[in-house]
Amino acid sequence: MTAEIVNLRQYRKEKQRREREQSAEENRAKHGRTKASRQQDKAEQSRTKQDLDGKQLDPESDKPTG
């Protein structure tokens, strides 16, 4: 039975890569979305608001006549 030979330098580098990737993933979750994604949502909200404002009834026209 022979032990598996491990290159410690490669092991350390791999460990460091995994730690950096984990840190990057935490930062992505922590700091949110991309600028393009935020702008897209803002534009969608603007279109929705404009659409709803166009369908809103005027309070003056809702009064009964007579």
Buried (B, 14 or more C-beta within 10 A) or exposed (E): EEEEEEEEEEEEEEEEEEEEEEEEEEEEEEEEEEEEEEEEEEEEEEEEEEEEEEEEEEEEEEEEEE
